[in-house]
Amino acid sequence: MIEIVNKQIRIDGKPQMIMCGEIHYYRLQRDEWQDRINKLKLAGCNAVASYVPWLCHEPREGEFDLDGHTRPELDLAGFIDLCRDNGLYFFLRPGPFIMAEMKNEGLPYWIYDRHPEILPIGWDERPATTPTVDYLAPAFLEASRRWYEAVMAIAAPRLQPQGGNIIAVQLDNEIGMLSWVSNGPDLTDQVVDDFVSWLSRTYDTSELASRYPFDLQNIVSRRTGIRSPKEDYAPALHLDLGHYMRNRFACYVDELRGYAESFGVKDIPFVINIHGTGGGRGFTYPIGISQLYETYEGKSGYISGSDIYFGNLDMNTFQDLYLINGFMDAVHDEHQPLTSVEFNCGDGNFGSTFAERYDVSAADLKMRMCVAQGNRLINYYLFTGGRNYVLDDKPNDGNDRVAFTGERHGFAAPVSPEGELNYTFDRMARGIHAVRAVEDKLAVMNEERDAVSFAFIPDYFMTEYRYPNSAKMKAIYENIESNRAYWSWETMARAMLLAGYRFGAADIQNKPISVQEVPVLALLSAKYMDSSLQQKLANYLLEGGKLFLYGEVPLFDMEGEPCIVLADVLGLKHTGDHRDGSHVYPSVLAEGWAAPRPEVRTHFAQTFEAVGQADTLLRLYGSGQACGFDIRIGSGRAVVLTARYNCDIALYRTALEMLGAKAGLTHDCTYHGIFMTSTRNEQGERFIHLLNLDGFDKKFRIYENGSPLFDGRELWLGSRDGVMLPLQMKLNVSLKIVEATAEIMGVEANAISFRLTQPKDRIVIETSLEVEPSDAYEIERHETTIHILSKQHAKVDDQLTVRFV
């Protein structure tokens, strides 16, 4: 039995961490399967994932091979059973789309040949530039239903609730991604007709007529008007089309789930894979959440999973990953956990050019942050490389193979196509083993949070369908994009994390903003914001909420119509926008509690006259126009910074403290670059999670609410290292680790294995057992505790086992 309860994955009642690796069975010879499984087990994983490529298993319509009768490596049942025989769970990913560098993204050629009507038409009736389809086209759905029937016949008897090892099934893959990357909305005749029906259900007749000044009931008129919108209604169309597509994707996912369940696949979680990272960063990732959250939000039996594709976790990128996880959690219900179903690992050499070379810490540090934030499943993608075979029916496309990467695939994987371990394997495995050693604790722990939440506005990331000839849409979305991420993440979010803040995110668009649940809200705001959301934020302030707004105070709604609801409540009257330019270098001066500070160069400032109870914090040099305020609104309060500012950690910390949010965990490292958070379970057992994001060692002390942890000892954290330090950890009825500077790596009945992290580690325990003497450590007996002091320097020998008798 598999349950998704309280953000946990419970298998037969036991909360579990699923550490998974992607092995593409169809890219390996059958006699290689066991070797790759052995290496996955060596890494510490307890599950295998794989796509199931429709292109390979039904190359000709109606001619299925899922048992290997045409090619031995296509025996899906045999591969799943081999994983079961090795004690491994299985995560099934049958598409229809799988991407994975496959031709047609994994769809068979015949489906396009037989059903050309499923090919999308986009803006101005241009054909799609990516190999996507109309998901709800009847012919595509019928073919997908037959595909699911064939795959689910293999899966159903192998489900974990039926005694098998399949614990989850992914429905399609990265839905909507191809349309986003090509700005090519799916506007087939069927979609346009259905969109008009949706509009008719959403708006009354008079409102619809004012939004779309053409005859929606005329087939020719509506197809032309929607595919080539006029400037006067283009912003309205963009919003409506985005909202409609969310609903359409949800209908598609529900259709696939219906197929799976009708063919016997039930009582396991169905997974939705969220796309969006790009260029080694997470700035665009929330686009995928925005597109797909309606497919799973608050729906029983669904969980979402991230695609994490950026290389090293460092001072440049770490806030991206933290925000990604926070935004995903913001749209989940109280039961849905975080998972990552494509967790980039390996060395980054994707093009086999050595153009990228990840540090050995890349996968380890990212995994540790994800686990600290509550990820319960991590699927390392791609765990092992393989080979792309030649199709029997050759498409004559230059290589005739199933994929477009040539013969070898997975050049960057920790295990090469030939089965060799690359330099990243050991460090990745070390982290996995650390999680598995304490998985019973981590599987039920939640991140501890300070009294601040980061605002998530899904419609700020609904920018994937923009008519290229609309100047209005361009202006709106360029402004939203400039404020929702990029500089803002790299200043405000980064400063909050470096100041020690542990924060989740709040979906302020779709969920209530409660002062009790969100005492302080950190908001990245654009010039455009929906009027109802502006009113919600205004009410939040009037009810006593505390707001830290960075970016621009909204002056328009999302369709570009004037709307100053929030500005009015803040008591701010807009006086101008100021940008840098050729020989123009605007700077900002601090005053009030923000002073004294050096003058700071800015590339944009939005200035206001304060007409309410406000203290000025920032002014433009020269003109003196104000662009930073501390505002009282009844019992509410807002700090508003409308100039691009630098990553001044102390400024952001002071602002949040003024609003009532104080970081509970802090450290005294001068050089920053420490990511720090903590997790706790209901029994009060905890981990302090530490990451050193820099390439040099650091020494520092940790404080909690001003009091030193670890008895005030100075901790040493090695270059690009990460640790989980236990506090009040009860390992069995006879033994509790009060605190330790070493990381637990294994727990047995009469022994604990540690990875040492310090020149002289200290492990403090409470136990009724006797500690077995060893030349590796000293034993000090205190009144109620035993202190074990390692004699080994972690840089010389970091393995220590403490035995009990």
C-alpha positions in Angstrom: 0.0 0.0 0.0 1.3 3.5 -0.9 0.0 6.6 0.8 0.7 10.2 0.3 0.0 11.7 3.7 1.4 14.8 5.5 4.0 15.4 2.8 5.3 11.8 3.3 5.5 8.8 1.0 4.4 5.9 3.0 4.9 2.3 1.7 3.0 -0.2 3.8 2.7 2.4 6.5 6.4 3.2 6.7 7.5 6.7 5.6 10.3 6.4 3.1 13.0 8.3 1.2 13.1 7.2 -2.5 16.6 7.6 -3.9 16.2 6.6 -7.5 18.4 6.4 -10.6 17.3 6.5 -14.2 18.4 3.5 -16.3 17.1 3.3 -19.9 16.8 -0.5 -20.4 16.2 0.0 -24.1 19.6 1.7 -24.5 21.5 -1.2 -23.0 22.1 -4.8 -24.1 20.0 -7.1 -21.9 23.2 -8.7 -20.5 24.3 -5.3 -19.3 21.2 -4.7 -17.2 22.5 -6.4 -14.0 25.8 -4.6 -14.2 24.1 -1.2 -14.3 21.7 -2.2 -11.5 24.8 -3.3 -9.4 26.3 0.1 -9.8 23.0 1.8 -8.9 23.0 -0.2 -5.7 26.6 0.6 -5.1 25.6 4.3 -5.2 23.0 3.6 -2.5 19.8 3.9 -4.4 16.7 2.0 -3.6 14.7 2.5 -6.8 15.1 2.5 -10.6 13.2 4.8 -13.0 12.9 4.5 -16.7 11.0 6.0 -19.6 9.1 3.6 -21.7 9.5 4.8 -25.3 6.4 4.4 -27.5 8.6 4.9 -30.6 10.6 1.7 -29.7 7.8 -0.5 -28.5 5.3 0.2 -31.3 7.3 1.3 -34.3 4.5 0.2 -36.6 0.9 0.8 -35.7 -0.6 -2.1 -33.8 2.7 -4.1 -33.7 3.8 -4.0 -30.0 7.0 -5.4 -28.6 7.0 -5.1 -24.8 8.4 -8.6 -24.2 11.6 -8.4 -26.3 10.6 -10.7 -29.2 12.0 -8.4 -31.8 14.9 -6.9 -29.6 15.8 -8.5 -26.3 16.4 -5.1 -24.7 12.7 -4.2 -25.2 11.5 -6.7 -22.5 10.0 -4.2 -20.2 8.5 -6.8 -17.8 11.9 -8.6 -17.7 13.6 -5.3 -16.7 11.1 -4.4 -14.0 11.2 -8.0 -12.6 15.0 -7.9 -12.5 14.9 -4.7 -10.5 12.4 -6.4 -8.1 14.7 -9.3 -7.7 17.4 -6.9 -6.7 15.2 -5.4 -4.0 14.5 -2.2 -5.9 11.4 -0.1 -6.3 10.4 1.0 -9.8 9.2 4.3 -11.1 7.5 3.9 -14.5 7.5 6.8 -17.0 5.5 5.7 -20.1 4.8 9.0 -21.8 3.2 9.3 -24.4 5.9 12.0 -24.7 9.2 11.1 -23.1 11.7 13.6 -24.7 15.0 12.0 -23.6 16.6 13.1 -26.9 14.4 10.7 -28.7 13.2 11.3 -32.2 9.7 12.8 -32.2 10.2 13.2 -28.4 9.5 9.4 -28.2 6.3 9.3 -30.3 6.2 6.8 -33.2 6.5 8.1 -36.7 3.2 6.6 -37.8 1.1 8.7 -35.6 2.1 11.8 -37.4 1.7 10.1 -40.8 -1.7 8.8 -40.0 -3.1 11.8 -38.2 -1.7 15.1 -39.6 -4.6 17.0 -37.9 -2.9 16.5 -34.5 -0.1 18.8 -35.6 -0.5 22.3 -34.0 -1.1 25.5 -35.7 0.3 28.6 -34.0 0.3 32.4 -34.3 -0.7 33.7 -37.7 -1.4 30.0 -38.7 2.2 29.1 -38.7 3.0 25.4 -38.2 4.7 24.4 -34.9 8.4 24.5 -34.9 8.7 21.7 -32.3 7.4 18.2 -32.6 4.4 18.6 -30.3 0.8 17.7 -30.8 -2.7 18.8 -29.8 -2.9 16.7 -26.6 -6.7 16.4 -26.7 -7.0 15.6 -30.4 -9.3 12.6 -30.6 -6.9 10.6 -32.8 -4.0 11.2 -30.5 -6.0 10.3 -27.4 -7.3 7.1 -29.0 -3.7 6.1 -30.0 -2.5 7.0 -26.5 -5.3 4.9 -24.9 -4.1 1.9 -26.9 -0.5 2.6 -25.9 -1.5 2.8 -22.2 -3.5 -0.4 -22.6 -0.4 -2.2 -23.7 2.0 -0.8 -21.1 -0.5 -1.0 -18.2 -1.0 -4.7 -18.9 2.7 -5.1 -17.9 2.5 -2.6 -15.0 -0.8 -3.6 -13.3 0.3 -7.0 -11.9 3.7 -5.4 -10.9 2.3 -2.6 -8.7 3.5 -2.5 -5.2 0.0 -2.9 -3.7 -0.3 -6.1 -5.8 3.0 -7.4 -4.4 5.2 -5.9 -7.1 7.7 -3.1 -7.1 6.2 -0.3 -9.1 5.5 2.6 -6.7 4.6 5.4 -9.1 3.6 6.1 -12.7 4.4 9.4 -14.5 1.7 10.7 -16.8 3.3 12.1 -20.0 6.4 14.3 -19.6 7.1 18.0 -19.4 3.6 18.8 -20.6 3.5 22.2 -22.4 7.2 22.6 -22.5 7.6 22.4 -26.3 5.0 25.1 -26.8 6.7 27.3 -24.2 10.2 27.1 -25.7 8.9 27.9 -29.2 6.2 30.4 -28.2 3.9 28.3 -30.3 0.5 27.9 -28.7 -1.6 25.0 -29.9 -4.3 26.7 -32.0 -5.6 23.9 -34.1 -9.2 24.3 -35.3 -10.4 22.0 -32.5 -8.5 24.0 -29.9 -9.8 27.3 -31.1 -13.4 26.0 -31.1 -13.0 24.6 -27.6 -11.3 27.8 -26.4 -14.4 29.8 -27.6 -16.6 27.4 -25.7 -14.5 28.0 -22.6 -14.7 31.7 -23.0 -18.5 31.4 -23.2 -18.6 29.5 -20.0 -16.2 32.0 -18.3 -17.7 35.4 -19.3 -21.2 36.6 -19.7 -22.3 37.7 -23.2 -21.7 41.5 -22.8 -18.3 41.1 -21.1 -17.2 38.7 -23.8 -18.3 41.0 -26.5 -16.3 43.9 -25.0 -13.2 41.7 -24.6 -13.3 40.3 -28.2 -14.6 42.8 -30.7 -15.3 40.3 -33.4 -17.8 37.5 -34.0 -16.7 34.6 -31.9 -19.5 32.5 -33.3 -18.2 32.8 -36.9 -15.7 30.0 -37.6 -13.5 32.1 -39.9 -13.7 35.2 -37.8 -12.7 33.5 -34.5 -9.9 31.5 -36.0 -8.4 34.6 -37.6 -9.1 36.8 -34.6 -7.4 34.3 -32.1 -4.5 33.3 -34.2 -3.7 36.9 -35.3 -5.0 39.1 -32.5 -5.4 42.9 -32.8 -3.6 45.1 -30.4 -6.7 46.3 -28.6 -7.5 42.8 -27.2 -4.1 41.0 -27.4 -3.4 41.4 -23.6 -6.9 39.9 -22.7 -6.3 37.1 -25.2 -3.0 36.3 -23.6 -4.5 36.0 -20.1 -7.5 34.0 -21.3 -5.4 31.6 -23.4 -3.0 30.9 -20.6 -5.8 30.2 -18.1 -7.5 28.0 -20.7 -4.4 26.0 -21.5 -3.9 25.3 -17.8 -7.4 23.8 -17.7 -6.7 21.9 -21.0 -3.5 20.4 -19.6 -5.5 19.3 -16.5 -8.1 17.6 -18.7 -5.4 15.8 -20.6 -3.7 14.5 -17.4 -7.0 13.3 -16.1 -7.7 11.5 -19.4 -4.4 9.7 -19.1 -5.0 8.8 -15.5 -8.4 7.5 -16.5 -6.8 5.2 -19.1 -4.2 3.9 -16.6 -6.9 3.2 -14.0 -9.2 1.6 -16.5 -6.4 -0.9 -17.3 -5.8 -1.7 -13.6 -3.2 0.8 -12.5 -4.6 2.2 -9.3 -3.7 3.0 -5.7 -0.2 4.4 -6.5 0.7 8.0 -7.0 0.6 9.6 -10.5 3.4 12.0 -11.1 3.4 15.2 -13.1 6.9 16.3 -14.3 7.5 20.0 -14.1 9.9 21.6 -16.6 11.5 25.0 -16.8 15.1 25.3 -15.8 17.3 26.7 -18.6 20.8 28.0 -19.2 22.0 26.6 -15.9 19.6 28.7 -13.9 16.1 28.4 -12.3 14.7 31.8 -13.4 12.2 30.3 -15.8 11.3 27.2 -13.9 8.2 28.6 -12.3 6.8 28.9 -15.9 6.3 25.1 -15.7 4.6 25.3 -12.3 2.3 28.0 -13.7 1.4 25.9 -16.7 0.8 22.7 -14.8 -0.3 23.3 -11.2 -4.0 22.9 -12.1 -3.2 19.3 -13.2 -2.3 18.2 -9.6 -3.1 21.0 -7.1 -5.2 19.6 -4.3 -6.0 16.4 -6.2 -5.8 13.1 -4.4 -3.4 10.6 -6.0 -1.2 13.2 -7.8 2.3 14.5 -6.9 4.5 16.8 -8.8 8.2 16.4 -9.5 10.8 18.9 -10.5 13.3 18.9 -13.4 16.5 20.3 -11.8 19.0 21.1 -14.6 21.7 23.4 -13.4 25.2 22.4 -12.7 27.1 23.5 -9.6 25.2 24.8 -6.6 27.2 27.9 -5.7 26.8 31.5 -4.7 25.4 32.2 -8.1 22.6 29.6 -8.2 21.8 28.4 -4.7 18.8 30.7 -4.2 17.3 29.5 -7.5 17.0 26.0 -6.2 15.7 27.1 -2.8 13.0 29.2 -4.5 12.1 26.4 -7.0 11.3 24.1 -4.1 9.4 26.7 -2.2 7.2 27.7 -5.2 6.4 24.0 -5.9 5.4 23.5 -2.3 3.3 26.7 -2.3 0.8 25.1 -4.8 0.7 21.7 -3.1 -1.9 20.7 -0.6 -1.2 19.7 3.0 -0.3 16.1 1.9 1.6 16.4 -1.4 5.4 16.2 -0.9 8.2 17.6 -2.9 9.9 15.3 -5.3 12.5 15.7 -8.1 11.9 13.3 -11.0 14.8 14.5 -13.2 17.6 15.4 -10.9 20.6 16.3 -13.0 23.8 14.4 -12.1 27.1 13.6 -13.7 29.8 15.8 -15.1 27.9 18.2 -17.4 29.6 17.0 -20.6 26.3 16.7 -22.5 27.7 17.4 -25.9 30.8 15.3 -25.4 33.0 18.4 -26.0 34.2 18.9 -22.4 32.8 22.4 -22.7 31.3 22.0 -19.2 32.8 20.3 -16.2 30.8 20.1 -13.0 32.5 20.0 -9.6 32.2 16.7 -7.8 30.0 18.4 -5.3 27.3 19.4 -7.8 24.7 16.6 -7.4 25.5 16.2 -3.7 25.0 19.8 -2.6 21.8 20.1 -4.7 20.4 16.9 -3.2 21.2 18.0 0.3 19.3 21.3 -0.2 16.3 19.4 -1.7 16.2 16.9 1.1 16.4 19.7 3.7 13.4 21.3 2.1 11.3 18.2 2.2 12.0 16.3 -1.1 11.0 12.7 -0.5 12.0 11.3 -3.9 15.1 12.1 -5.9 15.5 10.5 -9.3 19.1 10.9 -10.6 18.9 11.6 -14.3 20.6 10.2 -16.2 22.3 7.6 -13.9 23.8 5.6 -16.7 24.4 6.2 -20.4 23.6 3.8 -23.2 23.3 3.5 -26.9 20.7 4.4 -29.5 19.9 1.5 -31.8 19.1 1.9 -35.5 15.4 1.7 -36.4 14.3 -1.2 -38.6 12.2 1.2 -40.7 14.9 3.8 -41.4 13.7 7.4 -41.6 16.8 8.3 -43.7 17.4 11.3 -41.5 21.1 11.2 -41.3 21.6 8.5 -38.6 18.4 6.4 -38.6 18.6 5.9 -34.9 15.9 6.2 -32.2 17.5 9.4 -30.9 19.3 12.4 -32.3 22.5 12.1 -30.2 24.2 9.6 -32.4 25.1 6.1 -31.2 26.1 6.9 -27.7 23.7 8.5 -25.3 24.3 9.9 -21.7 27.9 11.1 -22.2 27.7 13.0 -18.9 26.1 10.4 -16.7 28.0 9.1 -13.6 28.0 5.7 -15.3 29.1 5.9 -19.0 27.4 4.2 -21.9 30.1 1.5 -21.6 29.5 1.1 -17.8 32.6 3.0 -16.5 32.2 5.2 -13.4 33.2 8.8 -13.9 34.8 11.2 -11.4 31.4 12.4 -10.0 30.2 8.9 -8.9 31.9 8.6 -5.5 30.8 12.0 -4.1 27.2 11.5 -5.4 27.2 8.0 -3.7 28.5 9.4 -0.5 25.5 11.8 -0.2 23.0 9.1 -1.1 24.4 6.8 1.6 24.2 9.6 4.1 20.5 10.0 3.4 19.8 6.3 3.4 21.5 6.0 6.8 18.9 8.2 8.4 16.1 7.9 6.0 13.6 7.0 8.7 14.2 10.4 10.3 14.4 12.5 7.1 11.3 10.9 5.7 9.1 12.5 8.3 11.1 15.8 9.0 10.0 19.2 7.8 12.1 22.3 7.4 11.8 24.7 10.3 10.7 28.2 9.1 11.1 31.7 10.3 8.2 34.1 10.3 8.5 35.1 6.6 7.1 33.6 3.4 8.2 34.4 -0.2 5.2 35.3 -2.5 4.5 33.2 -5.5 2.2 34.7 -8.2 1.6 32.0 -10.9 0.3 34.5 -13.4 3.6 36.4 -13.3 5.1 33.3 -14.9 2.3 32.8 -17.4 4.3 34.4 -20.2 4.7 31.5 -22.6 2.2 32.5 -25.2 2.8 36.0 -26.4 1.7 37.2 -29.8 5.0 38.4 -31.4 3.4 41.4 -33.1 1.8 42.9 -30.0 3.7 45.9 -28.5 1.3 46.0 -25.5 2.0 42.4 -24.6 5.7 43.0 -25.1 5.7 45.9 -22.7 3.7 44.1 -20.0 5.7 40.9 -20.0 9.1 42.5 -20.3 8.2 44.4 -17.1 6.9 41.3 -15.3 10.0 39.3 -16.4 12.4 41.9 -15.2 10.8 42.0 -11.7 9.8 38.4 -11.1 13.3 36.8 -11.0 16.8 37.6 -12.3 18.2 40.6 -10.4 15.5 40.3 -7.7 16.3 36.7 -6.9 20.0 37.6 -6.8 19.6 40.4 -4.4 16.5 40.0 -2.2 16.2 36.1 -2.1 20.0 35.6 -1.9 20.4 38.2 0.9 17.6 36.5 2.9 19.3 33.1 2.7 22.7 34.5 3.4 21.2 36.3 6.5 20.1 32.8 7.7 16.4 33.0 6.9 14.5 29.8 6.4 11.4 30.5 4.5 8.7 28.8 2.5 6.6 30.3 -0.2 2.9 31.3 -0.4 0.7 31.2 -3.4 -0.9 34.6 -2.8 -2.8 34.5 -6.1 -5.0 31.4 -5.4 -4.9 31.0 -1.7 -5.8 33.2 1.2 -3.1 35.4 2.8 -3.6 34.9 6.5 -1.8 37.2 8.9 -1.5 34.2 11.3 0.0 31.9 8.7 2.0 34.5 6.8 3.1 37.1 9.4 5.6 38.7 7.0 5.4 38.4 3.2 8.4 39.1 0.9 7.0 40.2 -2.5 8.7 40.7 -5.8 6.3 43.0 -7.5 6.0 44.3 -11.1 4.2 47.4 -12.4 1.4 45.1 -13.5 -0.8 43.1 -11.0 -4.3 41.7 -11.1 -6.8 44.1 -9.4 -8.2 41.3 -7.2 -4.6 40.4 -6.0 -3.9 44.1 -5.3 -7.0 44.2 -3.2 -6.1 41.0 -1.4 -2.7 42.5 -0.5 -4.4 45.7 0.6 -6.7 43.8 2.9 -3.7 41.8 4.3 -2.0 45.1 5.3 -5.2 46.5 6.7 -5.7 43.4 8.8 -2.2 43.8 10.3 0.0 42.0 7.8 3.6 42.9 7.3 4.8 43.3 3.7 8.3 43.7 2.2 7.8 44.8 -1.4 10.8 44.9 -3.7 10.6 45.9 -7.4 7.8 48.2 -8.5 4.5 49.2 -6.9 1.8 48.0 -9.3 0.0 50.8 -11.3 -1.8 48.6 -13.8 -3.7 45.4 -13.9 -2.5 42.4 -15.9 -4.2 43.7 -19.1 -2.5 47.1 -18.9 -5.5 49.0 -17.5 -4.7 51.6 -14.8 -5.1 50.0 -11.3 -3.6 51.6 -8.1 -5.5 49.7 -5.4 -2.3 48.7 -3.6 -0.6 52.0 -4.2 -3.6 53.8 -2.6 -3.5 51.7 0.5 0.3 52.2 0.8 -0.3 56.0 0.4 2.1 56.3 -2.5 1.6 58.6 -5.5 3.7 57.8 -8.5 6.0 60.5 -9.7 8.2 58.9 -12.3 10.4 56.1 -13.6 14.2 56.6 -13.8 16.5 54.4 -15.9 20.2 54.5 -16.5 21.5 55.1 -20.0 24.3 56.4 -22.0 26.2 58.8 -19.7 23.4 58.5 -17.1 24.3 56.8 -13.8 21.5 57.1 -11.2 22.5 56.5 -7.6 20.5 56.0 -4.4 21.1 57.5 -1.0 19.9 55.9 2.2 18.2 57.7 5.1 16.2 57.0 8.2 16.9 53.6 9.7 18.5 52.5 6.5 21.3 55.1 7.0 24.2 55.4 7.1 25.1 53.6 3.9 27.3 54.3 1.0 25.6 55.7 -2.1 24.5 52.8 -4.3 24.4 52.8 -8.1 21.0 51.7 -9.5 19.8 50.9 -13.1 16.2 51.6 -12.3 14.1 53.4 -9.8 10.3 54.0 -9.5 9.7 57.2 -7.4 6.7 58.2 -5.3 5.4 60.9 -3.1 4.3 59.5 0.2 0.8 60.9 1.2 0.4 58.6 4.2 2.3 57.7 7.4 5.6 56.9 5.8 9.3 57.3 6.5 11.6 57.6 3.5 14.5 55.1 3.3 15.9 55.7 -0.2 16.2 58.7 -2.4 17.7 59.4 -5.8 20.9 61.3 -5.8 20.4 64.9 -7.1 16.6 65.0 -7.5 15.9 63.7 -4.0 12.9 61.8 -5.3 11.9 58.9 -2.9 12.1 55.3 -3.9 12.2 53.5 -0.5 9.7 53.7 2.3 8.7 52.4 5.7 4.9 52.7 5.8 2.4 52.2 8.6 -1.1 51.2 7.6 -3.1 50.8 10.9 -1.6 47.7 12.6 0.0 46.7 9.3 3.4 47.8 8.0 5.2 47.7 4.7 8.8 48.2 3.7 8.8 49.2 0.0 12.0 49.4 -2.0 11.4 50.5 -5.6 15.0 50.9 -6.7 17.2 48.1 -7.9 19.5 47.7 -5.0 22.5 45.4 -4.4 22.7 42.3 -2.2 23.1 44.3 1.0 22.5 41.5 3.5 22.3 43.8 6.5 19.7 46.0 4.8 17.4 43.1 4.0 17.9 41.6 7.5 17.1 44.9 9.1 14.0 45.4 7.0 12.6 42.0 7.8 13.4 42.4 11.5 11.6 45.8 11.5 8.6 43.9 10.1 8.9 41.2 12.8 10.7 38.4 11.1 14.0 37.4 12.7 16.4 34.6 11.5 16.5 31.9 14.0 19.7 30.3 12.8 22.8 32.5 12.3 26.5 32.1 12.0 29.6 34.4 12.3 31.4 33.5 9.1 32.8 36.7 7.6 32.8 35.4 4.0 29.2 34.3 3.9 28.7 31.6 1.3 27.1 29.3 4.0 23.6 27.9 3.3 22.0 26.8 6.5 18.7 25.4 7.5 17.2 22.9 9.9 14.6 20.1 9.9 12.6 18.6 12.8 10.2 15.8 13.4 7.3 15.6 15.9 9.6 14.0 18.5 11.9 17.0 18.4 14.8 15.2 16.6 16.6 17.6 14.3 19.3 18.0 11.7 21.3 21.2 11.1 21.9 21.2 7.3 25.1 23.1 6.2 26.5 23.7 2.8 29.7 25.6 2.0 29.0 27.1 -1.4 32.6 28.3 -2.0 35.8 26.7 -3.0 37.6 27.3 0.2 37.3 26.1 3.8 35.4 28.1 6.4 35.4 28.3 10.1 32.4 29.7 12.0 30.1 29.3 15.0 26.3 28.6 14.8 23.7 30.4 16.9 20.1 29.6 17.4 18.0 32.5 18.6 21.2 34.1 19.8 22.5 31.1 21.8 25.4 29.1 20.5 24.9 25.6 19.3 27.5 22.7 19.6 28.6 24.3 22.9 29.9 27.3 21.1 32.6 25.3 19.2 34.0 26.7 16.1 33.0 24.5 13.2 35.1 23.8 10.1 33.3 23.2 6.9 35.4 22.1 4.0 35.5 23.6 0.5 32.1 22.8 -1.3 31.1 20.3 1.4 27.7 19.6 2.9 26.8 18.0 6.2 23.7 17.0 8.2 24.5 17.4 11.9 22.2 15.5 14.3 20.6 17.0 17.4 18.6 15.1 19.9 18.5 12.1 17.6 17.2 8.9 19.3 18.6 5.9 17.3 17.1 3.2 19.5 15.7 2.7 23.0 19.3 2.7 24.5 21.0 5.4 22.5 20.5 9.1 21.7 22.9 11.5 20.0 22.5 14.7 21.8 24.7 16.5 19.2 27.5 15.7 16.8 29.8 17.5 14.5 30.1 14.3 12.5 27.6 13.0 9.9 25.8 9.7 10.5 26.6 7.2 7.8 25.3 3.9 9.2 23.4 2.7 12.2 23.6 -0.9 13.4 22.3 -2.6 16.6 25.6 -2.0 18.4 27.5 0.5 16.3 27.2 3.8 14.6 29.4 4.9 11.6 30.2 8.5 11.1 31.8 10.7 8.5 34.1 13.0 10.3 34.0 16.7 9.3 36.4 18.4 11.8 40.0 18.4 12.9 38.6 17.0 16.1 35.0 15.9 16.0 32.8 15.7 19.1 29.9 13.3 19.5 27.7 13.7 22.6 25.5 10.8 23.4 23.1 9.6 26.1 23.1 5.8 26.5 22.7 3.0 28.9 25.3 1.0 26.9 29.0 1.0 27.3 31.2 2.6 24.7 33.8 0.3 23.4 37.3 1.8 23.8 39.2 2.5 20.6 42.5 4.1 19.6 40.5 6.3 17.2 38.7 8.3 19.9 38.8 9.5 23.5 35.9 8.9 25.9 34.8 11.6 28.4 32.0 10.8 30.9 30.0 13.7 32.0 27.1 13.8 34.4 24.4 12.6 32.0 26.3 12.3 28.8 29.3 10.7 27.2 31.5 12.8 24.9 33.4 10.9 22.2 36.3 13.0 20.8 37.8 11.8 17.6 41.6 11.5 17.3 41.4 11.5 13.5 41.6 14.7 11.5 38.7 14.6 8.9 41.1 15.6 6.1 43.3 12.6 6.8 40.8 9.9 7.7 37.1 10.8 7.8 35.7 7.3 8.7 34.9 6.5 12.3 32.8 3.7 13.8 31.7 3.9 17.5 30.9 0.5 19.0 28.8 -0.3 22.0 28.8 -3.3 24.4 
